[in-house]
Amino acid sequence: MTHHDPIKYCQACGTPVVYRVPDDGDTRERAVCPACGKIHYVNPLMVVGTVPYLDDRVLLCKRAIEPRLGKWTLPAGFMEMGETMAEGAARETVEEAGADFELGPFFSAISIPRVGQVHFFYLARLRSARFDPGSETLEARLFSEAEIPWDEIAFLTVRDTLKAYLADRALGRFGVHESAIAWSPKQ
């Protein structure tokens, strides 16, 4: 299946683009400028965040913005230019939860090809149970495993990351997890 991205005009010269396989040996159809020859590539967006924990509880944030307004999530968001994944994950944790934490190791990567995103999470040990959530968060709260509001989790990537975290915690050791979320009409 060919995917036509939303590019309509060349970012270099403004000429309307055409979709074709470039003459440079590429094998995929791309937006190509017929005037200046610029090839426009559209790559997945990176979402970075943390699994903040304190003892046997995990921190979740209730979303104050769409999508999934009012649902619970781990602190995460789009990575910015000029920052590493770890820096972005830390920034998002401060912005969304106002948490004091020590960033831990890389924990999970989940690809979502249907929406062109990859979600990355780091473990983060909280230093305190005091939070100062930012404008994108209605509430930041610690949950024990039994208290996690599974039916109110905002995103499948958050659900899967939480389940991996809880399973690893039960084993007493943390690994690195990689998976993909395939689209289903029932989701």
Phi and psi in degrees as a GROMACS rama.xvg file:
@    title "Ramachandran Plot"
@    xaxis  label "Phi"
@    yaxis  label "Psi"
@TYPE xy
-84.1255  134.764  THR-2
-108.26  119.65  HIS-3
-97.0228  115.07  HIS-4
-75.0231  172.9  ASP-5
-77.8544  6.80468  PRO-6
-71.8865  126.277  ILE-7
-115.412  -29.2562  LYS-8
-130.279  148.288  TYR-9
-63.2583  131.685  CYS-10
-74.1302  -16.9804  GLN-11
-90.1847  -42.8982  ALA-12
-127.334  -6.83521  CYS-13
86.5123  -0.615402  GLY-14
-71.7458  141.604  THR-15
-58.0212  135.012  PRO-16
-85.4556  162.567  VAL-17
-120.135  152.058  VAL-18
-100.86  120.972  TYR-19
-162.792  167.846  ARG-20
-78.1855  122.948  VAL-21
-61.725  160.645  PRO-22
-85.1764  11.2673  ASP-23
-97.0084  13.336  ASP-24
96.74  -3.8765  GLY-25
-61.7244  157.257  ASP-26
-116.854  0.825014  THR-27
-113.809  148.126  ARG-28
-68.5588  133.288  GLU-29
-133.349  166.13  ARG-30
-80.2998  118.718  ALA-31
-122.905  134.97  VAL-32
-82.3784  122.754  CYS-33
-73.4336  -16.1873  PRO-34
-87.3243  -53.8385  ALA-35
-106.067  -9.78183  CYS-36
84.6695  1.04456  GLY-37
-61.903  133.849  LYS-38
-99.5589  127.607  ILE-39
-102.495  120.161  HIS-40
-103.449  139.142  TYR-41
-115.939  120.116  VAL-42
-116.55  159.981  ASN-43
-61.1721  151.655  PRO-44
-88.7952  147.831  LEU-45
-105.162  125.643  MET-46
-105.883  130.095  VAL-47
-125.393  143.065  VAL-48
-165.078  -169.648  GLY-49
-132.816  162.073  THR-50
-110.338  88.5665  VAL-51
-78.4712  133.085  PRO-52
-137.351  152.619  TYR-53
-138.667  114.011  LEU-54
55.0033  -118.092  ASP-55
-102.501  19.4324  ASP-56
-119.321  153.409  ARG-57
-120.066  144.48  VAL-58
-89.8045  128.313  LEU-59
-123.032  152.244  LEU-60
-117.787  133.584  CYS-61
-87.3852  122.802  LYS-62
-68.6533  133.732  ARG-63
-101.745  4.74303  ALA-64
-134.861  159.807  ILE-65
-80.9804  154.449  GLU-66
-78.5238  157.821  PRO-67
68.9155  39.4793  ARG-68
-50.408  131.669  LEU-69
83.301  -1.77961  GLY-70
-95.248  160.762  LYS-71
-92.075  142.735  TRP-72
-148.415  165.703  THR-73
-79.6576  151.843  LEU-74
-66.295  119.629  PRO-75
-164.914  161.051  ALA-76
-175.355  -177.466  GLY-77
-68.9586  135.289  PHE-78
-67.5517  141.792  MET-79
-98.2293  155.501  GLU-80
-61.9973  143.548  MET-81
85.5412  3.96596  GLY-82
-125.357  154.62  GLU-83
-80.4145  169.699  THR-84
-59.7842  -44.1383  MET-85
-63.3693  -41.9206  ALA-86
-63.3649  -41.9298  GLU-87
-64.5925  -42.4579  GLY-88
-62.5421  -42.3375  ALA-89
-65.1213  -44.5268  ALA-90
-58.3506  -46.9341  ARG-91
-62.9049  -35.943  GLU-92
-67.6938  -38.493  THR-93
-69.2228  -47.3238  VAL-94
-62.1844  -44.6988  GLU-95
-87.9207  -32.2372  GLU-96
-113.446  -20.7818  ALA-97
60.663  37.5152  GLY-98
-92.2063  148.803  ALA-99
-99.5354  118.973  ASP-100
-150.904  165.845  PHE-101
-113.251  118.073  GLU-102
-67.7469  130.706  LEU-103
-102.971  -157.723  GLY-104
-75.7686  161.633  PRO-105
-60.1971  139.47  PHE-106
-122.634  -46.2084  PHE-107
-149.554  152.465  SER-108
-135.326  124.886  ALA-109
-128.508  119.173  ILE-110
-86.1508  139.914  SER-111
-129.055  79.9533  ILE-112
-56.64  -34.9469  PRO-113
-59.1573  -33.5343  ARG-114
-110.377  4.08381  VAL-115
66.3173  44.2415  GLY-116
-133.348  154.419  GLN-117
-130.376  127.845  VAL-118
-104.245  128.701  HIS-119
-120.19  134.469  PHE-120
-128.607  143.125  PHE-121
-113.102  152.729  TYR-122
-76.5594  148.962  LEU-123
-145.921  114.555  ALA-124
-83.5481  119.194  ARG-125
-73.3846  141.161  LEU-126
-93.5249  -14.3057  ARG-127
-154.275  157.594  SER-128
-97.169  16.5863  ALA-129
-100.633  133.055  ARG-130
-131.39  152.617  PHE-131
-134.222  77.1981  ASP-132
-61.4462  147.112  PRO-133
-84.08  -170.722  GLY-134
-67.9195  -17.7039  SER-135
-88.1114  -0.476799  GLU-136
-125.684  127.518  THR-137
-78.6406  -35.8102  LEU-138
-158.91  140.49  GLU-139
-118.123  128.097  ALA-140
-148.123  145.645  ARG-141
-87.0834  138.483  LEU-142
-126.802  136.456  PHE-143
-75.7048  167.139  SER-144
-56.3633  -41.9675  GLU-145
-68.6596  -22.1773  ALA-146
-92.7043  -11.031  GLU-147
-57.901  125.706  ILE-148
-81.5657  75.0711  PRO-149
-54.8476  -36.0358  TRP-150
-74.9605  -9.17399  ASP-151
-114.311  16.1309  GLU-152
-77.5485  132.432  ILE-153
-69.036  -39.9771  ALA-154
-135.16  147.771  PHE-155
-61.1024  -35.3537  LEU-156
-63.9959  -36.3739  THR-157
-69.356  -44.3398  VAL-158
-57.5615  -50.0522  ARG-159
-64.6415  -38.9158  ASP-160
-66.9372  -42.2339  THR-161
-61.9892  -42.7043  LEU-162
-63.5623  -41.2141  LYS-163
-64.6259  -41.9012  ALA-164
-60.8633  -48.0612  TYR-165
-65.2005  -38.5934  LEU-166
-65.4895  -43.7223  ALA-167
-65.4041  -41.1039  ASP-168
-60.7381  -40.247  ARG-169
-64.3821  -31.5826  ALA-170
-80.1158  -16.5683  LEU-171
83.0842  13.8233  GLY-172
-153.496  148.001  ARG-173
-112.846  132.27  PHE-174
-108.412  -167.196  GLY-175
-112.332  133.853  VAL-176
-118.271  135.623  HIS-177
-133.989  133.066  GLU-178
-156.915  -179.525  SER-179
-138.158  149.94  ALA-180
-110.229  113.654  ILE-181
-87.5715  147.009  ALA-182
-76.2635  140.814  TRP-183
-138.066  140.16  SER-184
-59.8661  -18.149  PRO-185
-85.5646  -3.85953  LYS-186
